[in-house]
Amino acid sequence: MGESSSGGTWRRAGFAGAAIGVLAAGAAAGVAVERLTVGRSVRRKARLALDSTGPYGGLRGTPGRALADDGTVLYYEVDEVDGGGEGGDGAEAPARLRRLFGRREPAPVTVVFSHGYCLNQDSWHFQRAALRGLVRTVHWDQRSHGRSGQGVTQAGPGAVPVSIDRLGRDLKAVVDAAAPDGPLVLVGHSMGGMTVMAFAEQYPELTRERVAGVAFVGTSAGKLHEVTYGLPVLGVNAVRRVLPGVLRTLGAQAELVERGRRATADLFAGLVKKYSFASKDVDPAVARFAERMIESTPIDVVAAFYPAFAEHDKSASLPALRDLPVLALAGDRDLVTPSSHTEAIAALLPDAELVIVPDGGHLVMLEHPEAVTDRLADLLVRAGAGPEATTARTEPGKS
């Protein structure tokens, strides 16, 4: 009976794999042409060259660890105002300070950055570089991502899926450990934005007393089950029905799946680019940087987090942020969390600054770093951490 059940499970997995393959055909077509025209060894050498020369993700701060309420160890780093942590560039700080905030120093504030699904704290590389040494910042890895420990409640035979509320409590643990005092500006991309919403919902008093501003970047307050990812609705719905079970199955065969991911690295890279960026001229090193972050997320982590998005609905909690300076920003061609979801957030927060970045995809903070950094600087001004917003502008081409 066990063999029959196993066979059925893998047949379902095969069906889902076929469906996903069909739906991904558009993205795969360009990759297939590239595979026919460029040798595997050349592609491998190109990836190695990009890995060795790309500076992205190399910024480090003072490390720390917070303990979640279930015992999971959460890794974070702090960049202080006095030099930006390890490898700080304090000599350049005055020029960057004037560029971002004019002539007045920003007020004491801690900006806490929360990253998205299958990414890590390094996804904020450009914004971190721009603010480094000027404003106190905290960058943390969500549970089971980056340098944080695997979620304790997601491990072992009795493992339970992650909830967005759980991530909100994780953020509280990081705030308690890394920024126990003073005003906060909370910045969240994608899943990180949902984390911020859960934090605000679960800790309304702390939010009222300490949160001075919030930035939502490429995120959603709910209805993610309606997203089509730019694909046919019927095909997406078919995959959506079976995908949770398939991911659980694949999560139990993590080693086998990781070998498969390595074998299909070129197709994977094409899909990452399609769903991360909208511009045709993205720096190949930036695209490779995003690919490395995503491919480093184990399949069992992908499986543990996936169900949370279908259940996510925090639209009712957003009005609690009505009296705060809020930035709601998205790329106009985001296929993962479409800009309409950011517009829906702004509609619930009439005083929010709504920014739709032209030719921007899901990883808009990597694709158009100046646009995102400039708007964050404006938010800090509105939150009382800088001078007039009209001076908060990054020089073209700078980060």
Contacts in CASP RR format, 6 or more apart in sequence:
PFRMAT RR
TARGET T0000
AUTHOR 0000-0000-0000
METHOD contacts of the structure
MODEL  1
MGESSSGGTWRRAGFAGAAIGVLAAGAAAGVAVERLTVGRSVRRKARLAL
DSTGPYGGLRGTPGRALADDGTVLYYEVDEVDGGGEGGDGAEAPARLRRL
FGRREPAPVTVVFSHGYCLNQDSWHFQRAALRGLVRTVHWDQRSHGRSGQ
GVTQAGPGAVPVSIDRLGRDLKAVVDAAAPDGPLVLVGHSMGGMTVMAFA
EQYPELTRERVAGVAFVGTSAGKLHEVTYGLPVLGVNAVRRVLPGVLRTL
GAQAELVERGRRATADLFAGLVKKYSFASKDVDPAVARFAERMIESTPID
VVAAFYPAFAEHDKSASLPALRDLPVLALAGDRDLVTPSSHTEAIAALLP
DAELVIVPDGGHLVMLEHPEAVTDRLADLLVRAGAGPEATTARTEPGKS
9 249 0 8 1.000
10 249 0 8 1.000
12 242 0 8 1.000
12 245 0 8 1.000
12 246 0 8 1.000
12 249 0 8 1.000
13 246 0 8 1.000
13 249 0 8 1.000
13 250 0 8 1.000
14 246 0 8 1.000
15 242 0 8 1.000
16 239 0 8 1.000
16 242 0 8 1.000
16 243 0 8 1.000
16 246 0 8 1.000
17 246 0 8 1.000
19 235 0 8 1.000
19 238 0 8 1.000
19 239 0 8 1.000
19 242 0 8 1.000
20 239 0 8 1.000
21 28 0 8 1.000
22 235 0 8 1.000
23 229 0 8 1.000
23 231 0 8 1.000
23 232 0 8 1.000
23 235 0 8 1.000
23 236 0 8 1.000
23 239 0 8 1.000
24 267 0 8 1.000
24 271 0 8 1.000
27 270 0 8 1.000
27 271 0 8 1.000
27 274 0 8 1.000
27 275 0 8 1.000
28 267 0 8 1.000
28 270 0 8 1.000
28 271 0 8 1.000
30 270 0 8 1.000
31 266 0 8 1.000
31 267 0 8 1.000
31 269 0 8 1.000
31 270 0 8 1.000
31 271 0 8 1.000
34 43 0 8 1.000
34 266 0 8 1.000
35 266 0 8 1.000
43 266 0 8 1.000
47 265 0 8 1.000
47 288 0 8 1.000
50 284 0 8 1.000
50 285 0 8 1.000
50 288 0 8 1.000
51 288 0 8 1.000
51 292 0 8 1.000
53 285 0 8 1.000
54 285 0 8 1.000
54 288 0 8 1.000
54 289 0 8 1.000
56 122 0 8 1.000
56 125 0 8 1.000
56 285 0 8 1.000
56 286 0 8 1.000
56 289 0 8 1.000
56 366 0 8 1.000
57 122 0 8 1.000
57 125 0 8 1.000
57 289 0 8 1.000
58 122 0 8 1.000
58 125 0 8 1.000
59 79 0 8 1.000
59 122 0 8 1.000
59 125 0 8 1.000
59 128 0 8 1.000
59 129 0 8 1.000
59 132 0 8 1.000
60 77 0 8 1.000
60 85 0 8 1.000
60 86 0 8 1.000
60 87 0 8 1.000
61 77 0 8 1.000
61 78 0 8 1.000
61 79 0 8 1.000
61 84 0 8 1.000
61 85 0 8 1.000
61 86 0 8 1.000
61 139 0 8 1.000
62 77 0 8 1.000
62 78 0 8 1.000
62 79 0 8 1.000
62 80 0 8 1.000
62 85 0 8 1.000
62 86 0 8 1.000
63 75 0 8 1.000
63 76 0 8 1.000
63 77 0 8 1.000
64 75 0 8 1.000
64 76 0 8 1.000
64 77 0 8 1.000
64 78 0 8 1.000
64 177 0 8 1.000
64 178 0 8 1.000
65 73 0 8 1.000
65 74 0 8 1.000
65 75 0 8 1.000
65 76 0 8 1.000
65 177 0 8 1.000
66 73 0 8 1.000
66 74 0 8 1.000
66 76 0 8 1.000
66 140 0 8 1.000
66 170 0 8 1.000
66 173 0 8 1.000
66 174 0 8 1.000
66 176 0 8 1.000
66 177 0 8 1.000
66 178 0 8 1.000
67 73 0 8 1.000
67 74 0 8 1.000
67 173 0 8 1.000
67 177 0 8 1.000
68 74 0 8 1.000
68 143 0 8 1.000
68 151 0 8 1.000
68 152 0 8 1.000
68 169 0 8 1.000
68 170 0 8 1.000
68 173 0 8 1.000
69 169 0 8 1.000
69 173 0 8 1.000
70 151 0 8 1.000
70 152 0 8 1.000
70 153 0 8 1.000
70 166 0 8 1.000
71 152 0 8 1.000
72 143 0 8 1.000
72 148 0 8 1.000
72 149 0 8 1.000
72 150 0 8 1.000
72 151 0 8 1.000
72 152 0 8 1.000
72 153 0 8 1.000
72 170 0 8 1.000
73 148 0 8 1.000
73 149 0 8 1.000
74 140 0 8 1.000
74 141 0 8 1.000
74 142 0 8 1.000
74 143 0 8 1.000
74 148 0 8 1.000
74 149 0 8 1.000
74 170 0 8 1.000
74 173 0 8 1.000
74 174 0 8 1.000
75 140 0 8 1.000
75 141 0 8 1.000
75 146 0 8 1.000
75 147 0 8 1.000
75 148 0 8 1.000
75 149 0 8 1.000
76 121 0 8 1.000
76 138 0 8 1.000
76 139 0 8 1.000
76 140 0 8 1.000
76 141 0 8 1.000
76 174 0 8 1.000
76 177 0 8 1.000
76 178 0 8 1.000
77 121 0 8 1.000
77 138 0 8 1.000
77 139 0 8 1.000
77 140 0 8 1.000
78 85 0 8 1.000
78 136 0 8 1.000
78 137 0 8 1.000
78 138 0 8 1.000
78 178 0 8 1.000
79 85 0 8 1.000
79 128 0 8 1.000
79 131 0 8 1.000
79 132 0 8 1.000
79 133 0 8 1.000
79 136 0 8 1.000
79 137 0 8 1.000
79 139 0 8 1.000
80 133 0 8 1.000
80 136 0 8 1.000
81 133 0 8 1.000
81 134 0 8 1.000
81 135 0 8 1.000
81 136 0 8 1.000
82 133 0 8 1.000
83 89 0 8 1.000
83 90 0 8 1.000
83 93 0 8 1.000
83 132 0 8 1.000
83 133 0 8 1.000
84 90 0 8 1.000
84 132 0 8 1.000
84 133 0 8 1.000
85 132 0 8 1.000
85 133 0 8 1.000
88 132 0 8 1.000
88 133 0 8 1.000
89 132 0 8 1.000
89 133 0 8 1.000
90 133 0 8 1.000
93 133 0 8 1.000
93 134 0 8 1.000
96 130 0 8 1.000
96 134 0 8 1.000
97 105 0 8 1.000
97 106 0 8 1.000
97 134 0 8 1.000
99 393 0 8 1.000
99 394 0 8 1.000
99 395 0 8 1.000
99 398 0 8 1.000
100 130 0 8 1.000
100 131 0 8 1.000
100 134 0 8 1.000
100 373 0 8 1.000
100 377 0 8 1.000
100 392 0 8 1.000
100 393 0 8 1.000
100 394 0 8 1.000
101 134 0 8 1.000
101 377 0 8 1.000
101 380 0 8 1.000
101 381 0 8 1.000
101 386 0 8 1.000
101 387 0 8 1.000
101 391 0 8 1.000
101 392 0 8 1.000
102 387 0 8 1.000
102 391 0 8 1.000
102 392 0 8 1.000
103 387 0 8 1.000
104 386 0 8 1.000
104 387 0 8 1.000
105 386 0 8 1.000
106 134 0 8 1.000
106 135 0 8 1.000
106 380 0 8 1.000
106 384 0 8 1.000
106 385 0 8 1.000
106 386 0 8 1.000
107 183 0 8 1.000
107 384 0 8 1.000
107 385 0 8 1.000
107 386 0 8 1.000
108 136 0 8 1.000
108 182 0 8 1.000
108 183 0 8 1.000
109 135 0 8 1.000
109 136 0 8 1.000
109 182 0 8 1.000
109 183 0 8 1.000
109 184 0 8 1.000
109 185 0 8 1.000
109 212 0 8 1.000
109 380 0 8 1.000
109 383 0 8 1.000
109 384 0 8 1.000
109 385 0 8 1.000
110 136 0 8 1.000
110 137 0 8 1.000
110 138 0 8 1.000
110 178 0 8 1.000
110 179 0 8 1.000
110 182 0 8 1.000
110 183 0 8 1.000
110 184 0 8 1.000
110 185 0 8 1.000
111 131 0 8 1.000
111 135 0 8 1.000
111 136 0 8 1.000
111 137 0 8 1.000
111 138 0 8 1.000
111 184 0 8 1.000
111 185 0 8 1.000
111 187 0 8 1.000
111 376 0 8 1.000
111 380 0 8 1.000
112 137 0 8 1.000
112 138 0 8 1.000
112 140 0 8 1.000
112 171 0 8 1.000
112 174 0 8 1.000
112 175 0 8 1.000
112 178 0 8 1.000
112 179 0 8 1.000
112 184 0 8 1.000
112 185 0 8 1.000
112 186 0 8 1.000
112 187 0 8 1.000
113 121 0 8 1.000
113 124 0 8 1.000
113 127 0 8 1.000
113 128 0 8 1.000
113 137 0 8 1.000
113 138 0 8 1.000
113 139 0 8 1.000
113 140 0 8 1.000
113 187 0 8 1.000
113 188 0 8 1.000
114 140 0 8 1.000
114 142 0 8 1.000
114 171 0 8 1.000
114 186 0 8 1.000
114 187 0 8 1.000
114 188 0 8 1.000
114 189 0 8 1.000
114 191 0 8 1.000
114 192 0 8 1.000
114 193 0 8 1.000
114 195 0 8 1.000
114 196 0 8 1.000
115 121 0 8 1.000
115 123 0 8 1.000
115 124 0 8 1.000
115 141 0 8 1.000
115 142 0 8 1.000
115 145 0 8 1.000
115 188 0 8 1.000
115 189 0 8 1.000
115 190 0 8 1.000
115 191 0 8 1.000
115 192 0 8 1.000
116 123 0 8 1.000
116 142 0 8 1.000
116 188 0 8 1.000
116 189 0 8 1.000
116 190 0 8 1.000
116 191 0 8 1.000
116 192 0 8 1.000
116 193 0 8 1.000
117 190 0 8 1.000
117 191 0 8 1.000
117 305 0 8 1.000
117 309 0 8 1.000
118 145 0 8 1.000
118 293 0 8 1.000
118 294 0 8 1.000
118 297 0 8 1.000
118 301 0 8 1.000
118 302 0 8 1.000
119 145 0 8 1.000
119 189 0 8 1.000
119 190 0 8 1.000
119 290 0 8 1.000
119 293 0 8 1.000
119 294 0 8 1.000
119 297 0 8 1.000
120 141 0 8 1.000
120 142 0 8 1.000
120 145 0 8 1.000
120 146 0 8 1.000
120 147 0 8 1.000
120 293 0 8 1.000
120 296 0 8 1.000
121 139 0 8 1.000
121 140 0 8 1.000
121 141 0 8 1.000
121 146 0 8 1.000
122 139 0 8 1.000
122 289 0 8 1.000
122 293 0 8 1.000
123 189 0 8 1.000
123 290 0 8 1.000
123 293 0 8 1.000
123 363 0 8 1.000
123 365 0 8 1.000
123 366 0 8 1.000
124 139 0 8 1.000
124 187 0 8 1.000
124 189 0 8 1.000
124 365 0 8 1.000
125 289 0 8 1.000
125 366 0 8 1.000
126 365 0 8 1.000
126 366 0 8 1.000
126 369 0 8 1.000
126 372 0 8 1.000
126 373 0 8 1.000
126 399 0 8 1.000
127 187 0 8 1.000
127 365 0 8 1.000
127 369 0 8 1.000
127 372 0 8 1.000
127 373 0 8 1.000
127 376 0 8 1.000
127 399 0 8 1.000
128 137 0 8 1.000
128 139 0 8 1.000
129 399 0 8 1.000
130 369 0 8 1.000
130 373 0 8 1.000
130 377 0 8 1.000
130 394 0 8 1.000
130 398 0 8 1.000
130 399 0 8 1.000
131 137 0 8 1.000
131 373 0 8 1.000
131 376 0 8 1.000
135 380 0 8 1.000
135 385 0 8 1.000
136 179 0 8 1.000
138 174 0 8 1.000
138 175 0 8 1.000
138 178 0 8 1.000
138 179 0 8 1.000
140 148 0 8 1.000
140 171 0 8 1.000
140 174 0 8 1.000
140 178 0 8 1.000
141 147 0 8 1.000
141 148 0 8 1.000
142 148 0 8 1.000
142 167 0 8 1.000
142 170 0 8 1.000
142 191 0 8 1.000
142 192 0 8 1.000
142 195 0 8 1.000
143 149 0 8 1.000
143 150 0 8 1.000
143 151 0 8 1.000
143 154 0 8 1.000
143 162 0 8 1.000
143 166 0 8 1.000
143 167 0 8 1.000
143 170 0 8 1.000
144 150 0 8 1.000
144 151 0 8 1.000
144 154 0 8 1.000
144 162 0 8 1.000
144 298 0 8 1.000
144 301 0 8 1.000
144 304 0 8 1.000
144 305 0 8 1.000
145 297 0 8 1.000
145 301 0 8 1.000
146 296 0 8 1.000
150 301 0 8 1.000
151 162 0 8 1.000
151 304 0 8 1.000
153 159 0 8 1.000
153 160 0 8 1.000
153 166 0 8 1.000
154 160 0 8 1.000
154 161 0 8 1.000
154 162 0 8 1.000
154 301 0 8 1.000
154 304 0 8 1.000
159 304 0 8 1.000
161 304 0 8 1.000
161 305 0 8 1.000
161 306 0 8 1.000
161 307 0 8 1.000
161 308 0 8 1.000
162 304 0 8 1.000
162 305 0 8 1.000
162 307 0 8 1.000
162 308 0 8 1.000
163 308 0 8 1.000
163 311 0 8 1.000
164 191 0 8 1.000
164 194 0 8 1.000
164 195 0 8 1.000
164 197 0 8 1.000
164 198 0 8 1.000
164 308 0 8 1.000
164 311 0 8 1.000
164 312 0 8 1.000
164 314 0 8 1.000
165 198 0 8 1.000
165 201 0 8 1.000
165 202 0 8 1.000
167 191 0 8 1.000
167 192 0 8 1.000
167 194 0 8 1.000
167 195 0 8 1.000
167 198 0 8 1.000
167 308 0 8 1.000
168 195 0 8 1.000
168 196 0 8 1.000
168 198 0 8 1.000
168 199 0 8 1.000
168 202 0 8 1.000
169 198 0 8 1.000
169 199 0 8 1.000
169 202 0 8 1.000
170 195 0 8 1.000
171 186 0 8 1.000
171 195 0 8 1.000
171 196 0 8 1.000
171 198 0 8 1.000
171 199 0 8 1.000
172 199 0 8 1.000
172 202 0 8 1.000
172 203 0 8 1.000
172 206 0 8 1.000
175 184 0 8 1.000
175 199 0 8 1.000
175 206 0 8 1.000
182 210 0 8 1.000
183 210 0 8 1.000
183 211 0 8 1.000
183 212 0 8 1.000
183 383 0 8 1.000
183 385 0 8 1.000
184 210 0 8 1.000
184 211 0 8 1.000
184 212 0 8 1.000
184 213 0 8 1.000
185 211 0 8 1.000
185 212 0 8 1.000
185 213 0 8 1.000
185 214 0 8 1.000
185 215 0 8 1.000
185 379 0 8 1.000
185 380 0 8 1.000
185 383 0 8 1.000
185 385 0 8 1.000
186 196 0 8 1.000
186 199 0 8 1.000
186 200 0 8 1.000
186 211 0 8 1.000
186 213 0 8 1.000
186 214 0 8 1.000
186 215 0 8 1.000
187 196 0 8 1.000
187 214 0 8 1.000
187 215 0 8 1.000
187 217 0 8 1.000
187 376 0 8 1.000
188 195 0 8 1.000
188 196 0 8 1.000
188 215 0 8 1.000
188 216 0 8 1.000
188 217 0 8 1.000
188 219 0 8 1.000
189 217 0 8 1.000
189 218 0 8 1.000
189 219 0 8 1.000
189 365 0 8 1.000
190 217 0 8 1.000
190 218 0 8 1.000
190 219 0 8 1.000
190 336 0 8 1.000
190 337 0 8 1.000
190 362 0 8 1.000
191 219 0 8 1.000
191 305 0 8 1.000
191 309 0 8 1.000
192 219 0 8 1.000
193 216 0 8 1.000
193 217 0 8 1.000
193 218 0 8 1.000
193 219 0 8 1.000
194 219 0 8 1.000
194 220 0 8 1.000
194 221 0 8 1.000
194 312 0 8 1.000
194 314 0 8 1.000
196 214 0 8 1.000
196 216 0 8 1.000
197 221 0 8 1.000
197 314 0 8 1.000
197 317 0 8 1.000
197 318 0 8 1.000
198 314 0 8 1.000
198 317 0 8 1.000
199 207 0 8 1.000
200 207 0 8 1.000
200 211 0 8 1.000
200 214 0 8 1.000
200 317 0 8 1.000
200 320 0 8 1.000
200 321 0 8 1.000
201 314 0 8 1.000
201 317 0 8 1.000
201 320 0 8 1.000
204 320 0 8 1.000
207 320 0 8 1.000
207 321 0 8 1.000
211 321 0 8 1.000
211 324 0 8 1.000
212 324 0 8 1.000
212 325 0 8 1.000
212 383 0 8 1.000
212 384 0 8 1.000
212 385 0 8 1.000
213 324 0 8 1.000
213 325 0 8 1.000
213 326 0 8 1.000
213 379 0 8 1.000
213 382 0 8 1.000
213 383 0 8 1.000
214 321 0 8 1.000
214 324 0 8 1.000
214 325 0 8 1.000
214 326 0 8 1.000
214 327 0 8 1.000
215 326 0 8 1.000
215 327 0 8 1.000
215 329 0 8 1.000
215 375 0 8 1.000
215 376 0 8 1.000
215 379 0 8 1.000
216 326 0 8 1.000
216 327 0 8 1.000
216 328 0 8 1.000
216 329 0 8 1.000
216 342 0 8 1.000
216 345 0 8 1.000
217 327 0 8 1.000
217 329 0 8 1.000
217 330 0 8 1.000
217 364 0 8 1.000
217 365 0 8 1.000
217 372 0 8 1.000
218 329 0 8 1.000
218 330 0 8 1.000
218 331 0 8 1.000
218 334 0 8 1.000
218 337 0 8 1.000
218 339 0 8 1.000
218 341 0 8 1.000
218 342 0 8 1.000
218 362 0 8 1.000
218 364 0 8 1.000
219 330 0 8 1.000
219 337 0 8 1.000
219 341 0 8 1.000
219 342 0 8 1.000
219 345 0 8 1.000
220 312 0 8 1.000
220 337 0 8 1.000
220 341 0 8 1.000
220 342 0 8 1.000
220 344 0 8 1.000
220 345 0 8 1.000
221 312 0 8 1.000
221 313 0 8 1.000
221 314 0 8 1.000
221 315 0 8 1.000
221 318 0 8 1.000
221 341 0 8 1.000
221 344 0 8 1.000
221 345 0 8 1.000
221 348 0 8 1.000
222 312 0 8 1.000
222 313 0 8 1.000
222 314 0 8 1.000
222 315 0 8 1.000
222 341 0 8 1.000
223 313 0 8 1.000
223 341 0 8 1.000
223 344 0 8 1.000
224 309 0 8 1.000
224 310 0 8 1.000
224 312 0 8 1.000
224 337 0 8 1.000
224 341 0 8 1.000
225 240 0 8 1.000
225 310 0 8 1.000
227 336 0 8 1.000
227 337 0 8 1.000
227 338 0 8 1.000
228 236 0 8 1.000
229 236 0 8 1.000
229 275 0 8 1.000
229 335 0 8 1.000
229 336 0 8 1.000
230 335 0 8 1.000
240 310 0 8 1.000
243 306 0 8 1.000
244 303 0 8 1.000
244 306 0 8 1.000
244 307 0 8 1.000
247 299 0 8 1.000
247 302 0 8 1.000
247 303 0 8 1.000
247 306 0 8 1.000
248 303 0 8 1.000
250 257 0 8 1.000
250 299 0 8 1.000
250 303 0 8 1.000
251 257 0 8 1.000
251 299 0 8 1.000
251 300 0 8 1.000
251 302 0 8 1.000
251 303 0 8 1.000
252 300 0 8 1.000
254 298 0 8 1.000
254 299 0 8 1.000
254 300 0 8 1.000
257 299 0 8 1.000
258 298 0 8 1.000
258 299 0 8 1.000
261 268 0 8 1.000
261 295 0 8 1.000
261 299 0 8 1.000
265 295 0 8 1.000
268 291 0 8 1.000
268 295 0 8 1.000
269 287 0 8 1.000
269 288 0 8 1.000
269 291 0 8 1.000
272 287 0 8 1.000
272 290 0 8 1.000
272 291 0 8 1.000
272 294 0 8 1.000
272 295 0 8 1.000
273 282 0 8 1.000
273 287 0 8 1.000
273 290 0 8 1.000
273 291 0 8 1.000
274 335 0 8 1.000
275 335 0 8 1.000
275 336 0 8 1.000
275 362 0 8 1.000
276 287 0 8 1.000
276 290 0 8 1.000
276 294 0 8 1.000
276 361 0 8 1.000
276 362 0 8 1.000
276 363 0 8 1.000
276 366 0 8 1.000
276 367 0 8 1.000
277 287 0 8 1.000
277 290 0 8 1.000
277 360 0 8 1.000
277 361 0 8 1.000
277 362 0 8 1.000
277 363 0 8 1.000
277 366 0 8 1.000
277 367 0 8 1.000
278 331 0 8 1.000
278 332 0 8 1.000
278 333 0 8 1.000
278 334 0 8 1.000
278 359 0 8 1.000
278 360 0 8 1.000
278 361 0 8 1.000
278 367 0 8 1.000
279 359 0 8 1.000
279 360 0 8 1.000
279 361 0 8 1.000
279 367 0 8 1.000
279 368 0 8 1.000
282 367 0 8 1.000
286 366 0 8 1.000
286 367 0 8 1.000
289 366 0 8 1.000
290 363 0 8 1.000
290 366 0 8 1.000
315 344 0 8 1.000
315 348 0 8 1.000
318 345 0 8 1.000
318 348 0 8 1.000
318 349 0 8 1.000
319 348 0 8 1.000
319 349 0 8 1.000
321 349 0 8 1.000
322 349 0 8 1.000
322 350 0 8 1.000
322 351 0 8 1.000
324 383 0 8 1.000
325 351 0 8 1.000
325 353 0 8 1.000
325 379 0 8 1.000
325 382 0 8 1.000
325 383 0 8 1.000
326 349 0 8 1.000
326 351 0 8 1.000
326 352 0 8 1.000
326 353 0 8 1.000
326 379 0 8 1.000
327 352 0 8 1.000
327 353 0 8 1.000
327 355 0 8 1.000
327 375 0 8 1.000
327 376 0 8 1.000
327 378 0 8 1.000
327 379 0 8 1.000
328 342 0 8 1.000
328 343 0 8 1.000
328 345 0 8 1.000
328 346 0 8 1.000
328 349 0 8 1.000
328 352 0 8 1.000
328 353 0 8 1.000
328 354 0 8 1.000
328 355 0 8 1.000
329 342 0 8 1.000
329 354 0 8 1.000
329 355 0 8 1.000
329 356 0 8 1.000
329 357 0 8 1.000
329 364 0 8 1.000
329 372 0 8 1.000
329 375 0 8 1.000
330 337 0 8 1.000
330 338 0 8 1.000
330 339 0 8 1.000
330 341 0 8 1.000
330 342 0 8 1.000
330 355 0 8 1.000
330 356 0 8 1.000
330 357 0 8 1.000
330 364 0 8 1.000
331 339 0 8 1.000
331 356 0 8 1.000
331 357 0 8 1.000
331 358 0 8 1.000
331 360 0 8 1.000
331 361 0 8 1.000
331 362 0 8 1.000
331 364 0 8 1.000
331 368 0 8 1.000
332 339 0 8 1.000
332 356 0 8 1.000
332 357 0 8 1.000
332 358 0 8 1.000
332 359 0 8 1.000
332 360 0 8 1.000
332 361 0 8 1.000
333 339 0 8 1.000
333 359 0 8 1.000
333 360 0 8 1.000
333 361 0 8 1.000
334 360 0 8 1.000
334 361 0 8 1.000
334 362 0 8 1.000
334 364 0 8 1.000
335 361 0 8 1.000
335 362 0 8 1.000
336 362 0 8 1.000
337 362 0 8 1.000
339 356 0 8 1.000
342 354 0 8 1.000
342 356 0 8 1.000
343 354 0 8 1.000
343 356 0 8 1.000
345 352 0 8 1.000
346 352 0 8 1.000
346 354 0 8 1.000
353 375 0 8 1.000
353 378 0 8 1.000
353 379 0 8 1.000
353 382 0 8 1.000
355 371 0 8 1.000
355 375 0 8 1.000
357 364 0 8 1.000
357 368 0 8 1.000
357 371 0 8 1.000
357 372 0 8 1.000
359 368 0 8 1.000
360 367 0 8 1.000
360 368 0 8 1.000
361 367 0 8 1.000
364 371 0 8 1.000
364 372 0 8 1.000
365 372 0 8 1.000
369 399 0 8 1.000
370 394 0 8 1.000
370 396 0 8 1.000
370 397 0 8 1.000
370 398 0 8 1.000
370 399 0 8 1.000
373 394 0 8 1.000
373 399 0 8 1.000
374 392 0 8 1.000
374 393 0 8 1.000
374 394 0 8 1.000
377 392 0 8 1.000
377 393 0 8 1.000
377 394 0 8 1.000
378 389 0 8 1.000
378 392 0 8 1.000
380 386 0 8 1.000
380 392 0 8 1.000
381 387 0 8 1.000
381 388 0 8 1.000
381 389 0 8 1.000
381 392 0 8 1.000
382 389 0 8 1.000
386 392 0 8 1.000
END
